[in-house]
Amino acid sequence: MRCPEKCGRQWRLKQEKLEWKKQKEEEAKEEVGKKQEEKAEKQKKKQKKEKTMEVKRVAEEWEIWDEKEEAARSEEEAKKLVPEEFCKWIKVFGKK
C-alpha cells in the first residue's frame, strides 16, 4: 500500500499542473482578447482618419469652387464697369 503522504503529494502535483494549464489557457484567451481589442481600435482609428481625409477633401473642393465663383462674379462686375468707365472717358475727351 502506498503512503498517504506520497499520494497526497502526487495529487497536489497533478492539481497544480491542472491549475497551471488553466492559468496558461486563461492568459492565452486574455492575450487573444487584447489583440482583438487592439485590432478593433486600429480599425476605428483608420476609419476616423479616412473620414477626416474625406472631410478635408470636400472642404478643399468647396474652397476651390468658392474661388472660381468669386472670380466669375468679379469678371461680370468688371465687364459691367468697363463700358461705364469707357463711356465716361469718351464723354470727357469727346467734348474737347
ABEGO torsion letter per residue (X at the ends): XBBAAAAAAAAAAAAAAAAAAAAAAAAAAAAAAAAAAAAAAAAAAAAAAAAAAAAAAAAAAAAAAAAAAAAAAAAAAAAAAAAAAAAAAAAAAAAX
